[in-house]
């Protein structure tokens, strides 16, 4: 339920009165985006930023006064003094409404202009040191003021008559307002000015100068409205001309019909009818296509709906309803192709060959969808391309990363402007066969928002029991997806919807070992980079020790993308040398000693052990996506009250492990030789490097417990002792 708080004060919503209270020199500040508030204005505001909400709450605790100041850049989330204009408005909060989504809606009335002297953004809300600006009165019986006020009133009436959205109540108030400053502010607040222009009015305290500025802005607005009216008149004239051309065209068609010429629509309808017959659609789809064709025949050819119908008929007749490619079910050939394209990954290749063997025995097997899960760069997508080549099928890759709209899978309904089929149907149309291999890349990065849940839409696509009658919203008729071979890739399983994960058979691809990377580089990466950089295989050669040094000292990854980039760097430097020397160029042999000449200083340094036994420092072994790593977990004690401090961006599980280790040490203090006075009079600080990398995982508790006991009992940990700390980094 929304909660309303109403504050009875002398200011009411229906009237505007002079402020009757003293304005403090220090008030909470509320930064505004895209709006400038003037004194005496009553305006509702939505507040969503945490600091802004706390500023409103702080104002309500005290005198309900708050400083409203506009931002120079609307995209700045946490503005400072340089991001705010130097002049704002002191306002009083008349009413507050708490909304269910956490935002608040307040009704405020401006009281006075104020100068912003200083801004403090350090607390939980923004506060401003201010100096209220006193506004002088306009000269009485001044002809200049009277002329300016008449001009402003006349210009506001003219702007309203030209289509400006100004309510009659505001125009009535302007007609009867005798205060020059109030007239300027009220007129400016109803012009929908840019923030800079509106702020320029707020900056002027003198009412006469302010009227001059508002009169100038009104003149610009009327010029814009005049041009807008001219454009509308021109558009109306163009529409009349188009209508006239339509009647003339109809007369021309009638004359051509009398002469027996120009029956293009009839020819188009017959062409579509011929395409529908050749497409060999299922009966339901063919009946719908013929029904829509009759509808097109009765429609006027120049209406907008005919273009939509033509696009729909084009897609329906181009889809491969019965066209398919013949599978290559020669298992030996398929195995040879997989081995040519990929080194290692024996378990994955074996599963692929098994799937092909089943297809050889059963015409339409309902096997599970294969989901390749592993870190980036290990060859998940290229493995799908190799399977398609081995099967002799078309390969279609659909990237689902960042997909939020369910219509991207199911298609848009034809009632929407710019409607199109979903990505699945588009991929089949692109392939030209109804049995391609469709690789759904990055399925773990599919999102969901107000436009629907694409993961739920994929449940039907990837379910062999349902996808034989997949209905795309754009087509409006079922399409058989049971012939399509789907494969998916993901970096992690945790973010995939459980029901969707259940549809798939997960195959884990771990990172490559150094030996596998060496063979991949020799067989695939080096020949590829030599070719891409304009070299011949005889121009450059790599020793095994050189490749091994690149792998261990210049890359740290699960896959081989960085390794390929480093090999590419060497190939480019050799290409430059060949281009410069031309005929004098001699073949280059890359040895382990010459690698730094091309790649400079090594990028990876592996710390392996401590130099000596230390108190409070433990060598831990951590699991990472690229294998393993060494962590030196450090603990120190400082004067305090027995508190435990943790640093190093630890996740909740690791924080709980640290607390459990500390409780274990206190519970067995006597057994572990820990002085009780140390537990009561010293704080313990545990740090896990590297501090900039978030860490979480199953535990690392034994490692932290070892460091804790070491520092509490003042016993050094052996430098050659390594404690397993399975924390993800």
C-alpha positions in Angstrom: 0.0 0.0 0.0 1.2 3.5 -0.8 1.7 5.7 2.3 0.6 9.3 2.2 1.9 11.9 4.6 0.2 15.3 4.5 1.7 18.4 6.3 -0.7 21.1 7.2 1.0 24.5 6.7 0.0 28.0 5.9 0.7 27.4 2.1 -2.1 25.7 0.2 -2.2 24.1 -3.2 -4.8 26.6 -4.5 -3.0 29.8 -3.7 0.4 31.3 -3.7 1.5 33.3 -0.7 4.7 34.9 0.5 7.0 32.8 2.6 6.3 33.4 6.3 9.3 31.7 7.9 13.0 32.3 8.3 15.2 30.4 5.8 18.2 28.7 7.4 21.6 29.0 5.9 22.2 25.2 5.7 19.6 22.9 4.2 19.3 19.5 2.5 19.7 19.7 -1.3 17.7 17.9 -3.9 19.4 17.8 -7.4 16.9 18.0 -10.3 17.1 16.6 -13.8 15.5 18.3 -16.8 13.5 20.8 -14.7 14.0 24.2 -13.0 11.7 25.2 -10.2 10.8 28.9 -9.6 9.6 30.6 -6.4 5.8 30.2 -5.8 5.5 27.2 -8.1 3.6 24.2 -6.8 5.0 21.1 -8.5 4.9 17.3 -7.9 8.3 15.6 -8.1 9.3 11.9 -8.2 12.4 11.1 -6.1 14.3 7.8 -6.7 18.0 8.4 -5.9 18.9 7.1 -2.4 20.7 10.4 -1.4 17.7 12.4 -2.7 15.3 10.3 -0.7 17.3 10.8 2.5 17.5 14.5 1.8 13.7 14.7 1.7 13.5 12.6 4.9 16.0 15.0 6.6 14.0 18.0 5.5 10.8 16.5 6.9 12.4 15.9 10.2 13.3 19.6 10.6 11.4 22.5 9.0 10.3 20.8 5.7 12.5 23.2 3.8 14.8 21.8 1.0 17.0 23.4 -1.7 16.1 22.5 -5.3 19.0 22.9 -7.7 19.2 21.7 -11.3 22.0 19.5 -12.7 24.1 20.7 -15.6 24.4 17.1 -17.0 21.4 14.8 -16.5 23.5 11.7 -16.8 25.6 12.4 -13.7 24.3 10.0 -11.0 26.1 11.5 -8.0 26.5 15.2 -8.7 29.0 17.5 -6.9 29.1 21.3 -6.6 30.6 21.6 -10.1 27.8 19.6 -11.6 25.1 21.9 -10.2 24.0 25.4 -11.1 25.0 28.2 -8.7 21.4 29.4 -8.2 18.5 27.3 -6.9 15.2 27.6 -5.1 14.3 27.1 -1.5 11.1 25.1 -1.4 8.8 23.7 1.3 7.4 20.1 1.1 3.7 20.2 1.3 2.9 16.5 0.8 4.7 13.2 0.5 3.6 9.9 -1.1 5.6 6.7 -0.7 5.3 4.5 -3.8 5.5 0.6 -3.7 8.7 0.6 -5.9 10.7 2.5 -3.3 10.4 5.9 -4.9 8.6 8.8 -3.2 6.4 11.5 -4.7 6.4 14.9 -3.1 4.4 18.1 -3.6 6.6 21.2 -3.2 6.1 24.9 -3.4 9.0 27.3 -4.1 9.7 30.0 -1.6 12.7 32.0 -2.6 15.7 32.2 -5.0 18.9 31.3 -3.3 22.6 31.3 -4.1 24.5 28.1 -3.6 27.7 28.9 -1.7 28.9 25.4 -0.9 27.8 21.8 -1.4 28.7 18.9 1.0 28.2 15.5 -0.7 30.1 13.4 1.9 27.2 12.3 4.0 24.2 10.1 3.3 22.5 13.1 1.6 23.6 16.3 -0.1 23.6 19.5 2.0 24.1 23.1 0.7 25.3 26.3 2.3 23.0 29.0 0.9 22.3 32.7 0.8 18.7 33.6 0.0 18.4 36.2 -2.8 16.1 39.2 -2.1 14.2 40.3 -5.2 13.7 44.0 -5.6 10.3 45.4 -6.6 9.7 46.7 -10.1 9.5 50.5 -10.5 6.0 51.7 -10.1 4.3 53.6 -13.0 7.2 52.6 -15.3 6.2 52.6 -19.0 9.0 50.1 -19.8 7.6 47.6 -17.2 4.0 48.1 -18.4 5.1 47.5 -22.0 7.1 44.4 -21.2 4.2 42.9 -19.2 1.8 43.6 -22.1 4.2 42.0 -24.5 4.6 38.9 -22.4 0.8 38.5 -21.9 0.2 39.0 -25.7 3.0 36.5 -26.6 1.6 33.9 -24.2 -1.9 34.2 -25.7 -0.4 33.9 -29.2 1.7 30.9 -28.2 -1.4 29.2 -26.8 -3.4 30.0 -30.0 -0.6 28.4 -32.1 -0.8 25.1 -30.4 1.4 25.6 -27.3 0.1 23.5 -24.4 -0.8 26.3 -21.9 -4.0 25.8 -19.8 -6.7 28.5 -19.8 -6.4 28.8 -16.0 -2.7 29.8 -16.4 -3.6 32.3 -19.1 -6.3 33.8 -16.8 -3.8 34.2 -14.0 -1.2 35.8 -16.3 -3.9 38.3 -17.6 -4.6 39.5 -14.0 -1.1 39.3 -12.6 0.4 42.7 -11.8 3.7 41.6 -10.2 6.4 41.8 -12.9 8.7 39.2 -11.3 5.9 36.7 -10.7 4.7 37.2 -14.3 8.2 36.4 -15.6 8.5 33.2 -13.5 5.0 31.9 -14.2 5.5 32.5 -18.0 8.9 30.8 -18.0 7.6 27.8 -16.1 4.9 27.1 -18.8 7.2 27.4 -21.8 8.9 23.9 -21.5 12.4 25.5 -22.0 15.7 23.8 -22.1 17.4 23.6 -18.7 20.0 26.2 -19.6 17.4 28.7 -20.8 15.1 28.1 -17.8 18.1 28.4 -15.4 19.0 31.8 -17.1 15.6 33.1 -15.9 16.2 31.8 -12.4 19.6 33.4 -12.2 18.1 36.9 -12.7 16.8 38.5 -9.5 15.9 41.9 -11.0 12.2 41.6 -12.2 12.7 44.0 -15.2 15.7 42.2 -16.5 13.9 38.9 -15.9 10.9 40.2 -18.0 13.3 41.2 -20.8 14.8 37.6 -20.8 11.4 35.9 -20.8 10.2 38.2 -23.6 13.3 37.2 -25.6 12.6 33.5 -25.0 8.9 34.0 -25.9 10.0 35.5 -29.2 12.1 32.5 -30.0 9.3 30.1 -29.1 6.8 32.0 -31.3 9.3 31.8 -34.2 9.6 28.0 -33.7 5.8 27.6 -33.6 5.5 29.7 -36.8 7.9 27.4 -38.7 6.1 24.4 -37.2 2.8 25.6 -38.6 4.4 26.2 -42.0 5.7 22.6 -42.0 2.3 21.3 -41.0 0.6 23.3 -43.8 3.2 21.9 -46.3 2.6 18.4 -45.1 -1.2 18.9 -45.5 -0.6 20.2 -49.0 1.6 17.1 -49.8 -1.2 14.9 -48.5 -3.8 16.6 -50.7 -1.4 16.2 -53.7 -1.0 12.5 -52.9 -4.8 12.0 -52.8 -5.1 13.8 -56.1 -2.4 11.5 -57.6 -4.3 8.5 -56.2 -7.5 9.5 -58.0 -5.6 10.1 -61.3 -3.8 6.8 -60.9 -7.2 5.0 -60.4 -8.5 6.7 -63.6 -5.4 5.6 -65.4 -5.9 2.0 -64.3 -9.5 2.2 -65.5 -8.4 3.4 -68.9 -5.7 0.7 -69.1 -8.3 -1.9 -68.1 -10.5 -0.7 -71.0 -7.6 -1.0 -73.3 -6.5 -4.4 -71.9 -3.1 -3.1 -70.6 -1.2 -2.9 -67.3 -2.8 -5.6 -65.2 0.1 -5.8 -62.8 -1.9 -6.7 -59.7 -3.3 -9.8 -61.4 0.1 -10.9 -62.5 1.5 -10.4 -58.9 -1.3 -12.5 -57.4 -0.8 -15.3 -59.9 3.0 -15.2 -59.2 2.3 -15.6 -55.5 -0.1 -18.4 -56.1 2.6 -20.2 -58.2 5.2 -19.7 -55.4 2.7 -21.2 -52.8 2.2 -24.3 -54.9 6.0 -24.8 -55.4 6.8 -24.2 -51.7 5.1 -27.6 -50.8 3.8 -26.2 -47.5 1.8 -28.4 -45.0 -1.9 -28.2 -45.6 -2.7 -25.8 -42.7 0.1 -23.4 -43.8 -1.0 -23.6 -47.5 -4.7 -22.9 -46.6 -3.6 -19.8 -44.6 -1.4 -18.5 -47.4 -4.1 -18.9 -50.0 -6.6 -17.1 -47.6 -4.2 -14.2 -47.1 -3.6 -14.1 -50.9 -7.4 -13.7 -51.5 -7.4 -10.9 -49.0 -4.5 -9.2 -50.8 -6.4 -9.5 -54.1 -9.4 -7.6 -52.7 -7.3 -4.9 -51.1 -6.1 -1.6 -52.7 -2.5 -2.1 -53.7 -1.3 1.3 -52.2 -2.5 0.7 -48.6 0.0 0.1 -45.8 -1.4 -3.4 -45.0 -0.7 -4.7 -48.5 3.1 -4.2 -47.9 2.8 -6.2 -44.7 0.9 -9.0 -46.5 3.5 -9.0 -49.3 6.4 -9.4 -46.8 4.5 -12.2 -45.1 3.9 -14.0 -48.3 7.5 -13.6 -49.4 8.7 -15.2 -46.1 6.1 -18.0 -46.3 7.1 -18.9 -49.8 10.9 -18.6 -49.2 10.9 -20.9 -46.1 12.3 -24.4 -46.8 9.2 -26.3 -45.7 10.4 -29.6 -47.3 13.9 -28.7 -48.6 16.7 -30.4 -46.6 20.3 -31.4 -46.9 21.4 -35.0 -46.9 23.3 -36.0 -43.8 26.7 -37.5 -44.1 26.5 -40.5 -41.8 30.0 -41.8 -42.5 31.4 -42.0 -39.0 35.0 -42.3 -40.0 34.8 -39.2 -42.2 33.1 -37.3 -39.4 35.7 -38.3 -36.9 38.5 -37.3 -39.3 36.9 -33.8 -39.8 36.5 -33.3 -36.0 40.2 -34.3 -35.5 41.3 -31.9 -38.3 39.5 -28.9 -36.8 40.2 -29.6 -33.1 43.0 -31.0 -31.0 42.0 -32.7 -27.7 38.4 -32.5 -26.5 38.2 -36.3 -26.8 35.1 -36.6 -24.6 33.2 -34.1 -26.6 34.2 -35.6 -30.0 33.2 -39.0 -28.7 29.7 -37.7 -27.8 29.3 -36.2 -31.2 30.2 -39.4 -33.0 27.7 -41.3 -30.8 25.0 -38.8 -31.8 25.8 -39.4 -35.5 25.7 -43.1 -34.9 22.2 -42.9 -33.5 21.1 -40.8 -36.5 22.4 -43.5 -38.8 20.2 -46.1 -37.1 17.1 -43.9 -36.5 15.8 -41.5 -39.2 14.4 -38.9 -36.8 15.9 -39.5 -33.3 14.7 -37.4 -30.4 18.0 -36.9 -28.7 18.8 -34.4 -26.1 20.2 -30.9 -26.9 23.9 -30.7 -26.4 25.1 -27.7 -24.2 28.8 -27.0 -24.3 29.9 -25.3 -21.1 33.3 -23.9 -20.6 35.4 -20.7 -20.3 35.9 -18.4 -23.3 38.3 -19.4 -26.0 38.2 -23.2 -25.7 36.4 -23.7 -29.1 32.7 -24.2 -28.2 31.3 -22.3 -31.2 33.9 -23.6 -33.7 33.2 -27.2 -32.4 29.6 -26.7 -33.5 30.8 -25.5 -36.9 32.9 -28.6 -37.2 30.0 -30.9 -36.3 27.9 -29.1 -39.1 30.7 -29.7 -41.6 31.0 -33.3 -40.5 27.2 -33.8 -40.9 27.2 -31.9 -44.2 24.5 -29.5 -42.8 24.2 -25.8 -43.0 25.5 -24.0 -39.9 23.6 -21.0 -38.4 24.9 -19.2 -35.3 22.5 -17.2 -33.2 24.0 -15.1 -30.4 21.6 -14.8 -27.4 23.9 -12.6 -25.2 21.9 -9.7 -23.8 18.6 -10.9 -25.3 15.6 -9.6 -23.4 12.7 -9.6 -25.8 10.6 -12.8 -26.1 9.6 -11.7 -29.6 13.2 -12.3 -30.7 12.5 -16.0 -30.3 8.7 -16.2 -31.0 8.5 -13.4 -33.6 6.4 -10.2 -33.6 2.7 -10.3 -34.3 1.9 -8.8 -37.8 -0.2 -6.0 -36.2 3.0 -4.2 -35.1 4.9 -1.8 -37.4 8.2 -3.4 -38.5 7.1 -6.9 -37.4 9.4 -9.8 -38.4 9.8 -13.5 -37.6 11.9 -14.6 -34.6 15.5 -15.4 -34.9 14.9 -19.2 -35.2 12.7 -18.8 -38.3 15.1 -16.2 -39.7 18.0 -18.6 -39.2 16.2 -21.4 -41.1 15.3 -19.0 -43.9 18.9 -17.9 -44.1 20.1 -21.5 -44.2 17.7 -22.5 -47.0 17.1 -26.0 -45.5 14.8 -27.2 -42.8 17.5 -29.3 -41.0 20.5 -26.9 -40.4 22.6 -27.1 -37.2 21.7 -24.0 -35.2 24.2 -23.0 -32.6 22.6 -20.9 -29.8 25.6 -19.0 -28.4 25.8 -17.5 -24.9 22.5 -19.1 -23.7 23.6 -18.3 -20.1 23.4 -14.6 -20.8 19.7 -14.5 -21.8 17.8 -11.9 -19.7 14.2 -11.1 -18.9 12.2 -7.9 -18.5 8.8 -6.4 -19.1 8.9 -7.6 -22.8 8.9 -11.2 -21.7 11.2 -14.1 -20.8 13.1 -15.5 -23.8 14.3 -18.4 -21.7 10.7 -19.6 -21.4 10.2 -19.2 -25.1 13.3 -21.4 -25.7 11.7 -24.2 -23.7 9.4 -25.0 -26.6 12.2 -24.6 -29.2 14.5 -27.0 -27.5 12.0 -29.6 -26.5 11.8 -32.5 -29.1 8.3 -33.4 -27.8 7.0 -29.9 -28.7 9.1 -28.3 -31.4 7.6 -30.3 -34.3 4.7 -27.8 -34.2 6.6 -24.6 -33.2 4.3 -21.6 -33.8 6.1 -18.3 -34.7 3.8 -15.3 -33.9 4.7 -13.7 -37.2 3.9 -16.7 -39.4 0.8 -17.7 -37.4 1.1 -21.3 -38.5 3.2 -24.2 -37.1 6.6 -24.9 -38.4 8.4 -28.3 -37.8 11.7 -27.8 -36.0 12.2 -31.5 -35.2 14.7 -31.8 -38.2 16.9 -29.0 -36.8 19.9 -30.0 -34.8 20.3 -27.5 -31.9 23.5 -27.0 -29.9 24.0 -24.4 -27.2 27.1 -22.8 -25.5 27.5 -21.2 -22.1 30.3 -20.0 -19.9 28.4 -21.1 -16.7 25.3 -23.1 -15.8 24.2 -21.2 -12.7 22.5 -18.4 -14.7 20.5 -20.7 -17.0 16.8 -21.2 -16.0 16.5 -24.7 -14.3 13.7 -25.8 -16.6 15.8 -24.8 -19.7 18.9 -26.5 -18.3 16.9 -29.7 -17.8 16.2 -29.8 -21.6 19.9 -30.0 -22.4 22.7 -32.5 -22.0 25.6 -30.6 -20.5 29.2 -31.3 -21.7 31.9 -29.6 -19.7 34.9 -28.2 -21.6 37.7 -27.5 -19.3 40.7 -25.3 -20.2 43.5 -26.7 -22.2 46.7 -27.9 -20.6 50.1 -26.4 -21.7 50.8 -29.5 -23.8 47.4 -29.2 -25.6 48.0 -25.5 -26.2 51.4 -26.3 -27.8 49.8 -28.8 -30.2 46.9 -26.4 -31.0 49.4 -23.6 -31.8 51.5 -25.9 -34.0 48.6 -27.4 -35.9 46.1 -24.5 -36.2 47.2 -21.1 -34.8 50.6 -20.7 -36.4 49.5 -21.7 -39.9 46.4 -19.4 -39.6 48.5 -16.4 -38.5 51.1 -17.0 -41.1 48.4 -17.0 -43.8 46.5 -14.0 -42.4 49.7 -11.8 -42.3 50.8 -12.5 -45.8 53.7 -14.8 -45.0 54.7 -18.2 -46.5 55.2 -21.2 -44.2 58.9 -21.2 -45.1 59.3 -17.5 -43.9 59.0 -18.2 -40.2 59.2 -21.3 -38.0 58.6 -21.8 -34.2 60.6 -24.1 -32.0 58.6 -26.1 -29.5 60.4 -24.4 -26.6 59.4 -21.0 -28.0 55.7 -21.9 -28.2 56.0 -23.3 -24.6 57.5 -20.0 -23.4 54.7 -18.0 -25.0 52.1 -20.2 -23.3 53.6 -20.1 -19.8 55.0 -16.5 -19.7 52.8 -14.4 -22.0 49.3 -16.0 -21.6 47.1 -16.9 -18.6 43.8 -18.2 -20.0 41.7 -21.3 -20.3 41.4 -21.1 -24.1 43.8 -20.0 -26.8 42.6 -16.6 -28.0 45.4 -14.7 -26.2 47.9 -17.3 -27.4 46.8 -16.6 -31.0 47.1 -12.9 -30.5 50.7 -13.3 -29.2 51.6 -15.5 -32.2 50.0 -12.9 -34.4 52.2 -10.2 -32.9 55.3 -12.2 -33.9 53.9 -12.9 -37.4 53.3 -9.1 -38.0 56.8 -8.2 -36.9 58.2 -10.8 -39.3 55.9 -9.5 -42.0 57.3 -6.0 -41.5 60.8 -7.3 -41.7 60.0 -9.1 -44.9 58.4 -6.0 -46.4 61.3 -3.8 -45.5 64.1 -6.1 -46.7 62.3 -7.5 -49.7 64.8 -9.6 -51.7 67.4 -9.7 -48.8 64.9 -11.3 -46.4 65.9 -14.6 -44.8 63.7 -17.1 -43.1 63.2 -16.4 -39.4 63.4 -19.1 -36.7 61.7 -18.2 -33.4 63.5 -19.7 -30.5 62.8 -19.6 -26.8 65.6 -17.0 -26.3 64.3 -14.8 -29.1 60.7 -14.6 -27.9 61.3 -11.5 -25.7 62.7 -9.6 -28.7 59.2 -9.9 -30.3 56.9 -9.8 -27.3 59.1 -7.9 -24.8 58.8 -8.4 -21.1 56.9 -11.5 -19.9 53.4 -10.8 -18.6 52.9 -13.7 -16.2 54.9 -14.2 -13.0 54.1 -17.3 -11.0 54.8 -16.9 -7.2 55.4 -20.4 -5.9 56.5 -20.3 -2.3 57.5 -18.1 0.6 61.1 -17.3 1.2 61.0 -18.3 4.9 58.6 -19.5 7.7 56.3 -16.6 8.7 53.8 -15.9 11.5 50.3 -15.3 10.1 51.1 -15.9 6.4 49.9 -19.1 4.8 50.4 -20.4 1.3 47.0 -21.4 -0.2 46.1 -23.2 -3.4 43.2 -21.6 -5.2 41.1 -22.9 -8.1 40.6 -20.6 -11.1 39.1 -21.0 -14.5 42.5 -21.2 -16.0 43.7 -24.0 -13.7 45.2 -23.1 -10.3 46.9 -20.3 -8.5 48.9 -19.5 -5.4 47.4 -17.2 -2.7 49.3 -15.9 0.3 46.6 -15.4 3.0 47.9 -12.9 5.6 46.7 -12.3 9.2 47.9 -9.7 11.7 46.8 -8.6 15.2 46.4 -5.1 16.4 45.4 -3.5 19.7 41.6 -3.7 20.0 38.6 -5.5 21.5 38.7 -8.9 19.9 37.1 -8.0 16.6 37.7 -9.8 13.3 38.3 -7.7 10.1 38.2 -9.1 6.6 39.5 -7.5 3.4 40.1 -8.6 -0.1 36.6 -8.5 -1.6 35.4 -11.7 0.0 32.0 -13.2 -0.8 29.4 -14.1 1.8 30.5 -17.8 2.0 34.1 -16.9 2.6 33.2 -14.3 5.2 31.2 -17.0 7.1 34.1 -19.4 6.8 36.4 -16.8 8.4 33.9 -16.2 11.3 33.7 -20.0 11.8 37.5 -20.2 11.8 37.7 -17.4 14.4 35.1 -19.1 16.6 37.0 -22.4 16.3 40.2 -20.7 17.5 38.5 -19.1 20.5 36.7 -22.3 21.4 40.0 -24.3 21.4 42.3 -21.5 22.6 43.8 -23.6 25.5 44.4 -26.6 23.3 46.0 -24.5 20.5 48.2 -22.6 22.9 46.4 -19.2 22.5 46.6 -16.7 25.3 43.0 -15.6 26.4 44.3 -12.0 26.8 45.2 -11.8 23.1 41.6 -12.8 22.2 40.1 -10.1 24.4 42.6 -7.2 23.8 43.6 -7.6 20.2 41.7 -7.3 16.8 42.5 -9.7 14.1 42.8 -8.6 10.4 42.7 -11.2 7.6 43.6 -10.1 4.1 43.3 -12.3 0.9 45.1 -10.8 -2.1 44.6 -9.7 -4.8 42.3 -7.1 -3.3 40.8 -5.9 -6.6 39.5 -9.4 -7.5 36.2 -10.5 -6.0 36.5 -13.9 -4.4 34.0 -16.5 -3.3 33.7 -20.2 -3.3 33.1 -23.4 -1.2 35.3 -22.5 1.7 39.0 -21.5 2.1 38.2 -21.9 5.8 41.1 -24.2 6.7 43.5 -21.8 5.2 42.2 -18.8 7.1 42.0 -20.9 10.3 45.7 -21.8 9.9 46.6 -18.1 9.5 44.4 -17.2 12.5 45.9 -19.8 14.8 49.4 -18.8 13.7 49.0 -15.2 14.5 47.2 -15.8 17.8 49.6 -18.4 19.1 52.7 -16.6 17.6 53.8 -19.8 15.8 55.3 -19.5 12.3 53.7 -21.5 9.5 56.2 -23.7 7.5 57.0 -22.0 4.2 56.6 -25.3 2.3 53.1 -26.0 3.7 50.4 -25.5 1.1 46.7 -25.4 2.2 44.0 -26.0 -0.4 41.8 -22.9 -0.6 39.1 -23.7 -3.2 37.9 -20.1 -3.7 36.8 -18.9 -7.1 38.6 -15.7 -8.3 
